Amino acid sequence: MHRADVDLLDCNRTYWVPIVIAPCSDWAAAPGCHPGDRFLVDRHTLRAQRDEISAFATRLSCLSWIMRHRVELNRALPRATVCAVRLDRWLLGLE
């Protein structure tokens, strides 16, 4: 789902997304970024990005996905920790 389509989500449900925070300037996974920049993790490409939402229905399913792909995520997103956060809090800048 594209970020512009977030209004199509059911507002009575909580969605969880894998996110990552840039550990340094010009991070290899997001050239040109600044330390602390927040990114969603695309579940298909394992890349840091801001526009495509790869939402999970539960925190457990999001964490399970992160654990199943931890080796690939460590390679694709060096020096960063992938976390599961609520989509609404991420969109508001609270996570």
C-alpha positions, 0 to 999 in steps of 0.5 A: 500500500502506498502512503497516500492511500493510508486513509483506506485502512480500517481505522478500528484496527491497529497496524504494525510496520517494520521500521528503521532509524538511520544510524548516521549521515549518508547511511549506506541503506539511504544515501543522503539521509541524516542521523535519526531519519525514520524509514519504513522497511519494505517487506519485499525488497528489505529496503529503507523507504518512506512511501510503501507501507508493508503493514502487519495485522499484529505485532507478533506477525511483524516481529516474526517477519523481522526475526525470519529475515534478520540475516537479510535485514542486517545485510540490507540495513547495516548498523541499524535495528529493525523494530515493530511499531504501530503505523499510526504512531509512526505516521504521527512521528511518535515512533 
